[in-house]
Amino acid sequence: MPKRILQGQVTSDSNDKTVTVLVERRFTHPILKKTIRKSKKYRAHDEKNTFKIGDIVRIQECSPFSKFKRWEVLTN
């Protein structure tokens, strides 16, 4: 099964080797036919602490690094 790749914006880089990425998805409501925005935060592994707040990054699923980290940042 292929690994999922998501794109989002870095909202926090305060933890060592970790960034928090806000991923927003848009979809049309099935009944209201209105475009809805939903967002979710993911914690991703950043080995060299290269990404800062505001950067647009791509993250990929991986084996767990810790309790909450199941994603890693791909190099852009």
SULURBEL-V119364 format. One line per field, one symbol per residue. phi: phi as a letter, one per 40 degrees, with the letter a starting at -180 (. if undefined). psi: psi as a letter, one per 20 degrees, with the letter a starting at -180 (. if undefined). burial: # if it has 24 or more other C-alpha atoms within 12 Angstrom, else .. Layout:
BEGIN
phi=???
psi=???
burial=???
END
This chain:
BEGIN
phi=.cccbbbabcbabcccgbbbbcbbbbacccbcfbcbbbbabbcbcbdbfccbdgccbbbbcacccadbcbbbcccc
psi=pqqqpqpappiqkhqpkpqppoppqprpphgikqpppqqqpqpqpngjlhprpiqprpqqqrqphahiojqqpqp.
burial=.....########...#######.................######....#....######.......######..
END
